[in-house]
Amino acid sequence: MKPVANIFLIDDDKLFLFLTKKTILATKKEVNLKEFSDGNIALEYLRGIINNNELFPDIIFLDISMPIMDGWDFLDEYMKLDSQVVNKPRIYIFSSSISPHDIERAKSIGVVTDFIVKPLIKDKFIAILES
């Protein structure tokens, strides 16, 4: 059976990754999860699978505050690839920041679906899958 969604988690916080995976698995939804500890690694992977709809993510959960390449830099680079992407993923910024500046900045970027304050709760994840 094909997963309901291919989901990429891009975050350097191991506790967030652990808790998010646990939340997602608790929904009993059939998903394929792939983790990345920084935006650069995720971008390189995306470039390698850009023509593979089976592997390309349906949903990306992206942290904005990471070392090496943060979420903002990831989005800048991703937008350069976006025209080549056939099935556009929904990109959700996940952050512990409640800064109105960060929220407005995220919402002003066309490829971003929404800004969600951490943590991910089960009901929110189900709503994301069903949208």
N, C-alpha and C positions, 0 to 999 in steps of 0.2 A: 504494500500500500504506500502510495506517495505521501510524504509528509504534508501536513496542512500548510506549513511554511518553513522556508529556510531562513534562519534567524542568525544574524551576526551580532555578537556582543563585543563592543570595542571599549575597553576600560582597563586601566592598570590596577584597579582596586580588587584584590583577590577576594576579599570578603563580599563585596558587591556582586562579583561574578558568581560566587558560591550561592549566595542567597537568591539571586535572580534565577539561576538554573533550578534551584530547589522550588521556587515559586512557579516557574514555567512547567516543570515536571509534575507538580501537584495538580495542574489543570487536567492532566491525562490527555492533553492534545498531542497529536502526532506531529512533532517538529524535529527539525534537524538544526542543532545548535553548533556554532563555530565561534570560538573565542579568540580575541586578539588583544595583546597587552598595550599596543600603541597604534596610532593611526597609520604610520608608515607601513607597518607589516600588513595591515588590513588593505591598504591601497595597492600594495604590490600583489597581494592575492587577488584582489578585484581585477586588476589589469590582466592577470593570467587567466581569468575565467570569464572575461567580459562577453564572450560569444557563447557561453555555455548556460543556457536558461535553467538547466537542471540543478546547477550548483550556485548560480547567482542568487543573492539574498532577496527575499521578499520584504524583509524587515531588517533594519539596522538600528540597534540601540547604541548610541554614541555618547561617550562622556566628553565634556568640553575641556576638562582639566587633566591633562596627561603629560608626562615628560616625553621627550623626543619629538613627537608630533601631536599637538593637541587637537581637540575636536574642530576648532575653527580652521586650523590649517588643513585638516583632513577634508573639510567641506570645500575649501578653496580648490584643492586638488581634485576632489571628486567631481566638481562642477565642470572641470575640463574634460572629464570622461563622459559626462552625462549624455551628450549627444550621441554617443556610440551605444548607449544602453537601450535595449529594446523594451524589456519589462522593468520599469522603474521601481526600485525599492521604496518603501515608506521609511523615512529616516526620522527617528525620534531622538531628540537630545535628552539625555538623562543626566541630571546634575544634582548635587546637593546645594547648589547655589540657588538662592531665591532673589537674586539681584534683578530688579526690573530691567536694567541695561542688558543683561544676558538673555533674559526672556524676549525682549523686543528685538535684540540682534538675531536670535534664532528664528523668530517668526518672520523676520524680513528676508530670510534666505529662502528662495523659491523651492529648493529641494527638500527643505525640512517640513515634515508633517506636523510635528508638535514638540513642545518643550515640556518635559515631565520631571517633577522634583522626585529624587530618590526617596525611598526605595520603590521598586515595582511591586504592586500588590496584585493578587490573583485576579480580582474583578477587572482591574484596569487592563491586564494582559488579555483576558478573554475579550474585552471590548475592542482592543486593538486587533486581535485576530478576526473578529467578526465584522470589522468595519471595511 
